[in-house]
């Protein structure tokens, strides 16, 4: 594994992302998505106020999933919609993304994933911990410098690394594709072995 890959893995292991999927791409559903986002950022600022690491933030989110879901549902219902809302913590693949001066490498990240209704619309994402989402960042003292080492910080803030991150993204996509095909081949082999000797 290359030094860049090790640093990228360290970055992925230091942040918790927020990923909100709208019901559809209508203007109303996209606006609802942003209102749900705003409410969740507001309450998560309080929930993560004592978090000093991604693990702390994840523990807090895990113990408050029902509360976060209820808050999201309140927004949906207050705006006159009956969409179901699902809030869960999961490992989610993200492509290389830039957020202002910060660029995060592609790969799998822990994320608080919020699906509104069918979840077929454009999504919205940010870094929930440390709080790089605009409304949360102004209220929390934990900064990116507090959870990344100097080399990782230089990687996410240096624009010259964006091309390297694109290479990491291509590698991660290849790896995901290879793992998926390997799983399919293994499943087929198991299926064929089960049929062996059956006449």
Backbone as CSV, one residue per row, in Angstrom:
resi,resn,N_x,N_y,N_z,CA_x,CA_y,CA_z,C_x,C_y,C_z
1,UNK,0.853,-1.188,0.000,0.000,0.000,0.000,0.889,1.238,0.000
2,UNK,0.561,2.201,-0.838,1.379,3.402,-0.960,1.180,4.328,0.243
3,UNK,2.134,5.238,0.422,2.033,6.209,1.512,0.787,7.077,1.334
4,UNK,0.477,7.442,0.085,-0.726,8.235,-0.172,-1.977,7.472,0.241
5,UNK,-2.027,6.184,-0.090,-3.188,5.370,0.278,-3.336,5.285,1.801
6,UNK,-2.221,5.148,2.503,-2.253,5.095,3.974,-2.813,6.404,4.526
7,UNK,-2.344,7.536,3.993,-2.842,8.835,4.448,-4.334,8.985,4.136
8,UNK,-4.740,8.551,2.955,-6.164,8.637,2.586,-7.016,7.787,3.520
9,UNK,-6.535,6.591,3.852,-7.267,5.741,4.796,-7.397,6.434,6.148
10,UNK,-6.332,7.135,6.567,-6.373,7.872,7.829,-7.393,8.986,7.807
11,UNK,-7.497,9.671,6.664,-8.489,10.742,6.526,-9.895,10.155,6.618
12,UNK,-10.135,9.075,5.871,-11.460,8.436,5.885,-11.836,7.975,7.288
13,UNK,-10.843,7.559,8.048,-11.099,7.062,9.394,-11.235,8.147,10.444
14,UNK,-11.152,9.409,10.043,-11.185,10.510,11.009,-12.435,11.373,10.925
15,UNK,-13.254,11.160,9.901,-14.418,12.031,9.713,-15.711,11.222,9.651
16,UNK,-16.801,11.880,9.997,-18.145,11.321,9.865,-18.887,12.230,8.897
17,UNK,-19.440,11.653,7.854,-20.102,12.453,6.835,-21.616,12.387,6.989
18,UNK,-22.270,13.419,6.485,-23.732,13.480,6.436,-24.113,13.358,4.972
19,UNK,-25.082,12.491,4.685,-25.510,12.244,3.306,-27.037,12.237,3.300
20,UNK,-27.640,13.246,2.687,-29.098,13.376,2.664,-29.581,13.188,1.227
21,UNK,-30.501,12.243,1.024,-31.061,11.971,-0.298,-32.505,12.437,-0.343
22,UNK,-32.822,13.262,-1.324,-34.178,13.790,-1.490,-35.089,12.741,-2.111
23,UNK,-36.388,12.904,-1.898,-37.370,12.011,-2.496,-37.262,12.020,-4.018
24,UNK,-37.140,13.210,-4.604,-37.055,13.349,-6.064,-36.292,14.626,-6.385
25,UNK,-36.248,14.965,-7.652,-35.557,16.177,-8.076,-36.492,17.367,-8.291
26,UNK,-37.740,17.267,-7.856,-38.616,18.435,-7.968,-38.077,19.534,-7.062
27,UNK,-38.381,20.759,-7.388,-37.904,21.888,-6.584,-38.388,21.760,-5.140
28,UNK,-39.624,21.305,-4.957,-40.183,21.171,-3.601,-39.422,20.115,-2.800
29,UNK,-39.145,18.963,-3.426,-38.426,17.901,-2.710,-36.983,18.294,-2.422
30,UNK,-36.369,19.047,-3.323,-35.003,19.501,-3.086,-34.968,20.525,-1.947
31,UNK,-35.960,21.393,-1.879,-36.040,22.367,-0.785,-36.275,21.642,0.553
32,UNK,-37.141,20.622,0.530,-37.397,19.826,1.737,-36.115,19.158,2.220
33,UNK,-35.328,18.627,1.300,-34.046,18.001,1.645,-33.160,18.981,2.416
34,UNK,-33.089,20.217,1.945,-32.249,21.223,2.602,-32.796,21.614,3.968
35,UNK,-34.112,21.630,4.113,-34.715,21.931,5.419,-34.433,20.815,6.416
36,UNK,-34.506,19.568,5.948,-34.167,18.427,6.819,-32.693,18.514,7.204
37,UNK,-31.842,18.797,6.234,-30.410,18.955,6.503,-30.170,20.004,7.588
38,UNK,-30.807,21.179,7.425,-30.597,22.260,8.384,-30.973,21.843,9.800
39,UNK,-32.103,21.132,9.919,-32.542,20.708,11.258,-31.564,19.694,11.850
40,UNK,-31.109,18.748,11.032,-30.188,17.742,11.550,-28.841,18.349,11.930
41,UNK,-28.385,19.329,11.174,-27.136,19.997,11.541,-27.300,20.771,12.845
42,UNK,-28.456,21.364,13.015,-28.731,22.108,14.243,-28.675,21.191,15.465
43,UNK,-29.374,20.048,15.407,-29.399,19.165,16.575,-28.100,18.384,16.728
44,UNK,-27.414,18.081,15.626,-26.167,17.331,15.754,-25.067,18.187,16.373
45,UNK,-25.146,19.494,16.182,-24.180,20.379,16.832,-24.208,20.200,18.341
46,UNK,-25.410,20.052,18.870,-25.560,19.802,20.310,-25.084,18.395,20.667
47,UNK,-25.466,17.399,19.863,-25.119,16.005,20.156,-23.617,15.757,20.114
48,UNK,-22.917,16.433,19.202,-21.490,16.200,19.023,-20.621,17.215,19.760
49,UNK,-21.213,18.039,20.582,-20.443,19.116,21.221,-19.300,18.594,22.100
50,UNK,-19.436,17.393,22.623,-18.380,16.824,23.472,-17.475,15.849,22.720
51,UNK,-17.790,15.584,21.461,-17.018,14.607,20.682,-15.621,15.135,20.381
52,UNK,-14.627,14.313,20.638,-13.236,14.663,20.349,-12.671,13.807,19.229
53,UNK,-13.433,12.809,18.774,-12.977,11.922,17.709,-14.183,11.449,16.914
54,UNK,-13.898,10.852,15.750,-14.985,10.293,14.950,-15.721,9.217,15.737
55,UNK,-14.999,8.428,16.492,-15.624,7.364,17.278,-16.612,7.937,18.289
56,UNK,-16.235,9.055,18.935,-17.161,9.724,19.854,-18.423,10.177,19.123
57,UNK,-18.229,10.765,17.943,-19.366,11.257,17.158,-20.267,10.101,16.730
58,UNK,-19.662,8.984,16.319,-20.447,7.818,15.904,-21.246,7.266,17.077
59,UNK,-20.611,7.163,18.242,-21.334,6.665,19.428,-22.518,7.560,19.754
60,UNK,-22.310,8.848,19.677,-23.393,9.783,19.957,-24.506,9.639,18.923
61,UNK,-24.137,9.535,17.655,-25.147,9.368,16.600,-25.896,8.059,16.769
62,UNK,-25.174,6.975,17.075,-25.823,5.665,17.262,-26.855,5.711,18.374
63,UNK,-26.497,6.365,19.457,-27.425,6.394,20.599,-28.571,7.384,20.400
64,UNK,-28.508,8.192,19.342,-29.558,9.180,19.079,-30.216,9.020,17.706
65,UNK,-30.069,7.849,17.081,-30.648,7.649,15.751,-32.159,7.881,15.742
66,UNK,-32.843,7.360,16.739,-34.305,7.529,16.790,-34.662,9.011,16.920
67,UNK,-33.916,9.733,17.730,-34.147,11.170,17.902,-33.902,11.919,16.591
68,UNK,-32.807,11.600,15.911,-32.492,12.255,14.642,-33.579,11.965,13.600
69,UNK,-34.049,10.730,13.575,-35.110,10.374,12.631,-36.391,11.141,12.949
70,UNK,-36.728,11.225,14.229,-37.943,11.948,14.637,-37.850,13.426,14.257
71,UNK,-36.676,14.024,14.429,-36.496,15.432,14.055,-36.649,15.629,12.551
72,UNK,-36.097,14.697,11.770,-36.248,14.778,10.312,-37.715,14.602,9.920
73,UNK,-38.403,13.662,10.553,-39.821,13.419,10.254,-40.677,14.638,10.593
74,UNK,-40.333,15.319,11.679,-41.075,16.529,12.066,-41.016,17.584,10.965
75,UNK,-39.838,17.763,10.376,-39.674,18.743,9.304,-40.532,18.339,8.108
76,UNK,-40.467,17.075,7.732,-41.226,16.578,6.579,-42.721,16.795,6.796
77,UNK,-43.207,16.426,7.973,-44.633,16.563,8.273,-45.057,18.019,8.393
78,UNK,-44.209,18.849,8.985,-44.532,20.278,9.134,-44.692,20.959,7.784
79,UNK,-44.019,20.428,6.771,-44.115,21.008,5.433,-45.205,20.341,4.594
80,UNK,-46.009,19.477,5.253,-47.179,18.904,4.596,-46.944,17.646,3.784
81,UNK,-45.816,16.972,3.983,-45.523,15.748,3.243,-45.704,14.530,4.138
82,UNK,-45.951,13.395,3.512,-46.124,12.139,4.239,-44.994,11.146,3.932
83,UNK,-43.898,11.648,3.413,-42.796,10.757,3.060,-42.234,10.072,4.293
84,UNK,-41.891,8.792,4.159,-41.142,8.159,5.252,-39.713,8.719,5.251
85,UNK,-39.068,8.651,6.390,-37.676,9.094,6.512,-36.905,7.973,7.187
86,UNK,-35.761,7.647,6.624,-34.903,6.634,7.231,-33.555,7.282,7.546
87,UNK,-33.136,7.133,8.796,-31.848,7.671,9.241,-31.033,6.504,9.769
88,UNK,-29.830,6.338,9.214,-28.985,5.225,9.655,-27.514,5.591,9.502
89,UNK,-26.695,4.905,10.259,-25.245,5.016,10.114,-24.799,3.873,9.230
90,UNK,-23.978,4.181,8.237,-23.486,3.122,7.372,-22.197,3.549,6.699
91,UNK,-21.498,2.569,6.179,-20.317,2.860,5.392,-20.801,3.133,3.970
92,UNK,-20.434,4.292,3.426,-20.908,4.728,2.118,-19.729,5.138,1.258
93,UNK,-19.773,4.763,-0.003,-18.720,5.148,-0.929,-18.987,6.553,-1.450
94,UNK,-17.967,7.405,-1.417,-18.028,8.752,-1.973,-16.909,8.907,-2.984
95,UNK,-17.190,9.612,-4.065,-16.139,9.978,-5.008,-15.337,11.121,-4.388
96,UNK,-14.235,11.501,-5.020,-13.455,12.645,-4.554,-14.373,13.867,-4.553
97,UNK,-14.413,14.581,-3.439,-15.295,15.740,-3.318,-14.539,16.916,-2.747
98,UNK,-14.868,18.089,-3.252,-14.299,19.326,-2.713,-15.372,20.076,-1.964
99,UNK,-14.981,20.647,-0.849,-15.873,21.444,-0.023,-15.097,22.705,0.323
100,UNK,-15.324,23.763,-0.441,-14.545,24.982,-0.230,-13.079,24.707,-0.499
101,UNK,-12.251,24.915,0.503,-10.809,24.719,0.378,-10.391,23.283,0.678
102,UNK,-11.346,22.439,1.052,-11.043,21.072,1.474,-11.426,20.100,0.365
103,UNK,-10.542,19.148,0.059,-10.849,18.071,-0.879,-10.641,16.759,-0.154
104,UNK,-11.671,15.907,-0.192,-11.586,14.604,0.460,-11.421,13.516,-0.594
105,UNK,-10.538,12.543,-0.318,-10.299,11.478,-1.294,-11.493,10.537,-1.411
106,UNK,-11.600,9.902,-2.569,-12.645,8.901,-2.786,-12.441,7.734,-1.831
107,UNK,-13.525,7.034,-1.559,-13.441,5.835,-0.738,-14.658,5.686,0.132
108,UNK,-14.599,4.686,0.987,-15.713,4.401,1.889,-15.529,5.174,3.189
109,UNK,-16.597,5.859,3.565,-16.616,6.665,4.789,-17.801,6.248,5.643
110,UNK,-17.666,6.396,6.949,-18.834,6.276,7.824,-19.683,7.511,7.595
111,UNK,-20.981,7.313,7.448,-21.877,8.437,7.167,-23.197,8.261,7.886
112,UNK,-23.759,9.383,8.295,-25.144,9.410,8.748,-25.946,9.625,7.474
113,UNK,-26.661,8.609,7.067,-27.381,8.635,5.784,-28.863,8.848,6.066
114,UNK,-29.428,9.839,5.398,-30.824,10.210,5.585,-31.522,10.064,4.238
115,UNK,-32.507,9.161,4.179,-33.241,8.933,2.939,-34.668,9.429,3.146
116,UNK,-35.054,10.396,2.332,-36.400,10.966,2.404,-37.229,10.339,1.296
117,UNK,-38.349,9.720,1.669,-39.232,9.094,0.696,-38.512,8.041,-0.113
118,UNK,-38.582,8.167,-1.441,-37.949,7.195,-2.340,-36.432,7.357,-2.417
119,UNK,-35.919,8.501,-2.000,-34.481,8.734,-2.063,-33.948,8.742,-3.495
120,UNK,-34.782,9.156,-4.442,-34.413,9.137,-5.856,-33.848,10.467,-6.351
121,UNK,-33.875,11.496,-5.508,-33.416,12.815,-5.933,-31.937,13.029,-5.692
122,UNK,-31.461,14.183,-6.139,-30.065,14.539,-5.900,-29.798,14.566,-4.401
123,UNK,-28.560,14.239,-4.076,-28.199,14.173,-2.655,-27.422,15.412,-2.243
124,UNK,-27.242,15.539,-0.952,-26.453,16.620,-0.371,-25.536,15.969,0.644
125,UNK,-24.296,16.409,0.718,-23.348,15.813,1.644,-22.490,16.894,2.284
126,UNK,-21.913,16.555,3.393,-20.886,17.386,4.013,-20.160,16.545,5.053
127,UNK,-19.197,17.131,5.699,-18.509,16.470,6.804,-19.198,16.923,8.075
128,UNK,-19.817,15.965,8.754,-20.583,16.256,9.961,-19.660,16.366,11.187
129,UNK,-18.620,15.535,11.208,-17.623,15.620,12.264,-16.249,15.439,11.645
130,UNK,-15.289,16.342,11.930,-15.531,17.631,12.576,-16.472,18.467,11.715
131,UNK,-17.181,19.394,12.332,-18.256,20.090,11.605,-17.751,21.034,10.517
132,UNK,-17.811,20.551,9.277,-17.448,21.389,8.139,-18.687,21.826,7.372
133,UNK,-19.860,21.379,7.821,-21.108,21.857,7.234,-21.285,23.280,7.740
134,UNK,-21.679,24.184,6.891,-21.632,25.606,7.213,-22.315,25.986,8.508
135,UNK,-23.562,25.573,8.721,-24.273,26.023,9.920,-23.717,25.389,11.183
136,UNK,-23.160,24.182,11.084,-22.618,23.530,12.275,-21.220,24.032,12.602
137,UNK,-20.455,24.392,11.594,-19.057,24.760,11.800,-18.907,25.986,12.684
138,UNK,-19.870,26.885,12.634,-19.736,28.114,13.405,-19.960,27.906,14.892
139,UNK,-20.548,26.774,15.276,-20.903,26.561,16.676,-19.977,25.594,17.409
140,UNK,-19.144,24.869,16.711,-18.347,23.821,17.330,-16.876,24.195,17.284
141,UNK,-16.184,23.883,18.355,-14.772,24.234,18.455,-13.859,23.205,17.781
142,UNK,-14.344,21.975,17.577,-13.511,20.949,16.972,-13.298,21.289,15.514
143,UNK,-12.056,21.330,15.098,-11.709,21.672,13.723,-11.006,20.487,13.077
144,UNK,-10.855,20.556,11.778,-10.186,19.496,11.041,-8.775,19.261,11.579
145,UNK,-8.099,20.343,11.988,-6.738,20.215,12.525,-6.701,19.347,13.780
146,UNK,-7.847,19.251,14.478,-7.886,18.493,15.730,-7.982,16.984,15.511
147,UNK,-8.386,16.549,14.312,-8.579,15.115,14.096,-7.678,14.534,13.007
148,UNK,-7.013,15.379,12.227,-6.095,14.896,11.198,-4.666,15.247,11.578
149,UNK,-3.732,14.358,11.218,-2.334,14.690,11.477,-1.867,15.691,10.408
150,UNK,-0.692,16.315,10.574,-0.254,17.349,9.629,-0.198,16.894,8.163
151,UNK,0.249,15.650,7.913,0.309,15.167,6.530,-1.095,15.027,5.934
152,UNK,-2.040,14.512,6.734,-3.415,14.360,6.252,-4.042,15.725,6.004
153,UNK,-3.782,16.665,6.888,-4.313,18.016,6.739,-3.776,18.664,5.460
154,UNK,-2.474,18.476,5.200,-1.881,19.025,3.976,-2.539,18.403,2.740
155,UNK,-2.849,17.114,2.812,-3.488,16.446,1.677,-4.866,17.025,1.376
156,UNK,-5.696,17.224,2.396,-7.064,17.690,2.134,-7.113,19.173,1.800
157,UNK,-6.111,19.936,2.217,-6.131,21.370,1.958,-5.308,21.783,0.747
158,UNK,-4.408,20.928,0.280,-3.543,21.296,-0.838,-4.187,20.987,-2.173
159,UNK,-4.370,22.005,-2.999,-5.020,21.800,-4.298,-4.187,20.910,-5.226
160,UNK,-2.869,20.859,-5.018,-2.039,20.025,-5.882,-2.307,18.539,-5.669
161,UNK,-2.995,18.198,-4.585,-3.285,16.795,-4.311,-4.593,16.328,-4.937
162,UNK,-5.377,17.242,-5.498,-6.652,16.849,-6.082,-6.474,15.821,-7.194
163,UNK,-5.442,15.970,-8.011,-5.178,15.003,-9.077,-4.811,13.651,-8.485
164,UNK,-4.014,13.648,-7.427,-3.673,12.382,-6.772,-4.933,11.726,-6.225
165,UNK,-5.843,12.534,-5.685,-7.090,11.974,-5.171,-7.907,11.365,-6.294
166,UNK,-7.849,11.939,-7.480,-8.561,11.374,-8.625,-7.982,10.000,-8.936
167,UNK,-6.661,9.864,-8.825,-6.038,8.553,-9.029,-6.500,7.570,-7.962
168,UNK,-6.598,8.034,-6.721,-7.108,7.186,-5.644,-8.549,6.781,-5.955
169,UNK,-9.339,7.728,-6.465,-10.730,7.426,-6.812,-10.799,6.330,-7.870
170,UNK,-9.974,6.444,-8.907,-9.969,5.422,-9.949,-9.562,4.070,-9.378
171,UNK,-8.569,4.056,-8.485,-8.147,2.817,-7.848,-9.286,2.234,-7.007
172,UNK,-9.950,3.074,-6.207,-11.047,2.608,-5.357,-12.195,2.049,-6.192
173,UNK,-12.509,2.710,-7.324,-13.572,2.207,-8.197,-13.183,0.871,-8.802
174,UNK,-11.933,0.733,-9.211,-11.455,-0.542,-9.746,-11.560,-1.620,-8.671
175,UNK,-11.142,-1.285,-7.448,-11.173,-2.244,-6.351,-12.606,-2.684,-6.044
176,UNK,-13.536,-1.734,-6.032,-14.947,-2.069,-5.785,-15.485,-2.975,-6.882
177,UNK,-15.122,-2.677,-8.117,-15.560,-3.484,-9.252,-14.991,-4.895,-9.162
178,UNK,-13.712,-4.982,-8.823,-13.056,-6.280,-8.693,-13.675,-7.086,-7.564
179,UNK,-13.928,-6.442,-6.413,-14.550,-7.136,-5.287,-15.937,-7.636,-5.658
180,UNK,-16.697,-6.829,-6.397,-18.047,-7.228,-6.811,-17.983,-8.415,-7.761
181,UNK,-17.041,-8.395,-8.711,-16.940,-9.515,-9.650,-16.419,-10.759,-8.944
182,UNK,-15.516,-10.586,-7.973,-14.992,-11.705,-7.206,-16.109,-12.351,-6.390
183,UNK,-16.980,-11.526,-5.811,-18.121,-12.030,-5.043,-19.075,-12.791,-5.948
184,UNK,-19.322,-12.262,-7.147,-20.218,-12.920,-8.097,-19.657,-14.273,-8.516
185,UNK,-18.341,-14.343,-8.776,-17.707,-15.599,-9.161,-17.786,-16.595,-8.010
186,UNK,-17.529,-16.132,-6.771,-17.598,-17.013,-5.605,-19.004,-17.552,-5.414
187,UNK,-20.014,-16.696,-5.590,-21.410,-17.123,-5.442,-21.764,-18.161,-6.485
188,UNK,-21.284,-17.969,-7.712,-21.562,-18.917,-8.786,-20.897,-20.252,-8.487
189,UNK,-19.662,-20.232,-7.992,-18.949,-21.466,-7.665,-19.654,-22.225,-6.554
190,UNK,-20.123,-21.496,-5.531,-20.856,-22.137,-4.435,-22.122,-22.770,-4.968
191,UNK,-22.816,-22.060,-5.840,-24.056,-22.561,-6.439,-23.774,-23.835,-7.247
192,UNK,-22.694,-23.834,-8.021,-22.356,-25.008,-8.819,-21.968,-26.173,-7.944
193,UNK,-21.255,-25.896,-6.828,-20.866,-26.970,-5.913,-22.067,-27.607,-5.250
194,UNK,-23.101,-26.814,-4.975,-24.306,-27.350,-4.354,-25.011,-28.307,-5.293
195,UNK,-24.898,-28.026,-6.601,-25.548,-28.875,-7.585,-24.725,-30.113,-7.942
196,UNK,-23.457,-30.136,-7.517,-22.574,-31.260,-7.833,-23.133,-32.546,-7.204
197,UNK,-23.200,-33.585,-7.936,-23.636,-34.872,-7.398,-25.138,-35.015,-7.351
198,UNK,-25.879,-33.984,-7.754,-27.334,-34.093,-7.770,-27.795,-34.452,-9.162
199,UNK,-28.434,-35.579,-9.306,-28.912,-36.013,-10.627,-30.404,-36.180,-10.595
